[in-house]
C-alpha cells in the first residue's frame, strides 16, 4: 500500500475512534440524567464505572496520534489535525468526568424529587449533547465554517443555565428547606455548562487545525 494511502487509512481510523469516544461520553450524559429522572442508582453507578472505559479510550487515541506523528511524519494541516486530536480527546475525557459527576450527584440526591420543578434542565441536556455531536463531526470533516456556527450555541447553553438558576431561586422561595437540593441542582447545571464549554473547545481546535491560529484559551 502506498504511504499516502496507508496514512489516509490510519487517519480514518483515528477519526472513527474519536466518533466512538464522543458517542461514549454523549451516552454517559444521557444515562446520567436518565438515572436522575428515574432515581436509578444502578444506572448511575454504571456511568461512574464507565468513566474508566472513557479514560482507556483517551489513552488509546493518544497512542494512535503519537504513532501517526512519529511514523508518518505529517506536515501542515495533517499535522495540526493529529496534534489537535490530542486536545480534543482531553476535552472528551473531561466531559466524561462531568457525566460521572452528575451520576454521583444523582446518588447523593437520594429520593428528593424537587428537581422536577426545574423544567429547563432537559432542554439544556439536549442542547449540550447536540452541540457535542456536531462539534466532533465538524472537527472530523475539518469544517471550519460549521465549527464557527456551532461554537455560537454556547450562548444558548449559557441562557439555559441562567433559566435554571432562576428556577432554583423560585424553588428556594417556595420552600427554604430545599437549600441542599438547590446547591445540587446548580451543580448539575454547572456541569452541563462546562460540557458546553468543552464542546466549544472542540470547535476552537477545528479552527486551529485549519488556520493554525487559536482565538481563545480553552476551558479547563
C-alpha positions in Angstrom: 0.0 0.0 0.0 1.3 3.5 -0.9 2.4 5.6 2.1 -0.3 8.2 1.5 -3.0 5.6 1.2 -1.7 4.0 4.4 -1.7 7.4 6.2 -5.2 8.2 5.0 -6.4 4.8 6.3 -4.9 5.4 9.7 -6.3 8.9 9.8 -9.8 7.5 9.0 -9.3 5.0 11.9 -8.3 7.9 14.2 -11.5 9.8 13.2 -13.6 6.7 13.8 -12.2 6.3 17.3 -13.0 10.0 18.0 -16.6 9.4 16.9 -16.7 6.3 19.1 -15.4 8.2 22.1 -17.7 11.1 21.5 -20.6 8.6 21.4 -19.5 7.1 24.7 -19.5 10.4 26.5 -22.8 11.5 24.9 -24.4 8.3 26.1 -22.9 8.9 29.6 -24.6 12.3 29.7 -27.9 10.7 28.6 -27.6 7.9 31.1 -26.6 10.2 34.0 -29.8 12.2 33.5 -31.9 9.1 33.0 -30.6 7.9 36.3 -31.5 11.2 37.8 -35.1 11.2 36.4 -35.8 7.6 37.4 -33.7 7.6 40.6 -31.9 4.6 39.0 -28.8 4.3 41.2 -27.7 1.1 39.4 -27.5 3.1 36.2 -25.8 6.0 37.9 -23.1 3.6 39.2 -22.7 2.2 35.7 -22.0 5.7 34.4 -19.4 6.2 37.2 -17.7 2.9 36.5 -17.9 3.5 32.7 -15.7 6.6 33.1 -12.7 4.2 33.3 -13.6 3.0 29.8 -13.6 6.6 28.5 -10.2 7.1 30.1 -8.9 3.9 28.4 -10.2 5.2 25.1 -8.4 8.5 25.6 -5.1 6.7 26.1 -5.7 4.5 23.0 -6.4 7.6 20.8 -3.4 9.4 22.3 -1.2 6.4 21.4 -2.5 6.4 17.9 -1.9 10.1 17.4 1.7 9.8 18.7 2.3 6.8 16.5 1.0 8.6 13.4 3.2 11.6 14.1 6.3 9.5 14.6 5.9 7.0 11.8 4.2 9.1 9.1 5.7 12.5 9.9 2.7 14.5 8.7 3.0 18.2 7.8 0.8 21.3 7.6 -2.9 20.6 8.1 -2.5 16.9 8.6 0.0 17.5 11.5 -2.4 20.1 13.0 -5.3 17.7 12.7 -3.5 15.0 14.6 -2.0 17.2 17.2 -5.4 18.9 17.9 -7.0 15.4 18.1 -4.8 15.1 21.3 -6.5 18.2 22.6 -10.0 17.0 21.6 -9.7 13.7 23.4 -8.7 15.7 26.6 -12.0 17.6 26.2 -13.9 14.4 25.7 -12.4 12.8 28.7 -13.3 15.8 30.9 -16.9 15.6 29.5 -16.9 12.0 30.6 -15.8 13.1 34.1 -18.6 15.6 34.3 -21.1 12.9 33.3 -19.8 10.8 36.2 -20.0 13.8 38.5 -23.7 14.1 37.6 -24.2 10.4 38.3 -22.6 10.9 41.7 -24.9 13.8 42.4 -27.8 11.6 41.5 -26.9 9.1 44.2 -26.4 11.8 46.7 -29.7 13.4 46.0 -31.5 10.2 47.2 -35.3 10.3 47.0 -35.8 14.0 46.8 -37.7 14.9 43.6 -37.7 18.7 43.8 -35.6 18.8 40.7 -38.9 18.2 38.7 -39.7 21.9 39.2 -36.5 22.8 37.2 -38.1 22.3 33.8 -35.3 23.7 31.7 -32.7 21.1 32.6 -33.9 18.5 30.0 -33.6 21.1 27.2 -30.2 22.1 28.4 -29.1 18.4 28.3 -30.5 18.0 24.7 -28.7 21.2 23.5 -25.4 20.1 25.1 -25.5 16.7 23.5 -26.3 18.1 20.1 -23.6 20.7 20.3 -21.0 18.0 21.3 -22.1 15.7 18.5 -22.0 18.4 15.8 -18.7 19.8 17.1 -17.0 16.4 16.7 -18.5 16.0 13.2 -17.1 19.4 12.2 -13.7 18.5 13.6 -13.5 15.3 11.6 -14.8 16.9 8.4 -12.4 19.8 9.0 -15.4 22.1 8.5 -14.3 25.4 10.0 -17.4 27.3 8.9 -19.7 24.8 10.7 -17.4 24.9 13.8 -17.8 28.7 14.0 -21.6 28.4 13.9 -21.7 25.5 16.4 -19.5 27.5 18.8 -22.2 30.2 19.0 -24.5 27.6 20.6 -22.6 28.0 23.8 -24.6 31.2 24.3 -27.8 29.2 24.1 -26.5 26.8 26.8 -25.5 29.8 28.9 -29.0 31.1 28.6 -30.4 27.8 29.8 -28.1 27.9 32.7 -29.5 31.3 33.7 -33.0 30.0 33.4 -32.2 27.0 35.6 -30.7 29.4 38.2 -33.9 31.4 38.2 -35.9 28.3 38.7 -33.8 27.2 41.6 -34.3 30.6 43.2 -38.1 30.1 42.8 -37.7 26.7 44.4 -36.0 28.2 47.4 -38.5 31.0 47.7 -41.3 28.5 47.8 -39.5 26.1 50.2 -36.5 27.3 52.1 -35.8 23.8 53.4 -34.6 22.8 49.9 -31.3 24.6 50.2 -29.2 21.4 49.8 -31.2 20.4 46.8 -30.7 23.9 45.3 -27.0 23.6 45.5 -27.1 20.2 43.8 -29.3 21.5 41.1 -27.0 24.4 40.4 -24.1 21.9 40.3 -25.9 19.8 37.7 -26.5 22.9 35.5 -22.8 24.0 36.0 -21.6 20.6 34.9 -23.7 20.9 31.7 -22.4 24.5 31.1 -18.8 23.1 31.4 -19.6 20.3 28.9 -20.9 23.0 26.5 -17.6 24.8 27.1 -15.6 21.7 26.2 -17.7 21.3 23.0 -16.8 24.9 22.2 -13.1 24.0 22.7 -13.5 21.3 20.0 -14.8 23.9 17.6 -11.7 26.1 18.5 -9.4 23.1 17.8 -11.2 22.7 14.4 -10.5 26.3 13.5 -6.9 25.9 14.7 -6.5 22.7 12.6 -7.5 24.7 9.5 -5.9 28.1 10.1 -3.0 27.5 12.6 -4.4 30.2 14.9 -6.3 29.9 18.2 -8.7 32.7 19.1 -9.4 31.8 22.8 -8.0 30.0 25.8 -9.7 26.5 26.2 -11.8 25.9 29.3 -10.2 23.7 31.9 
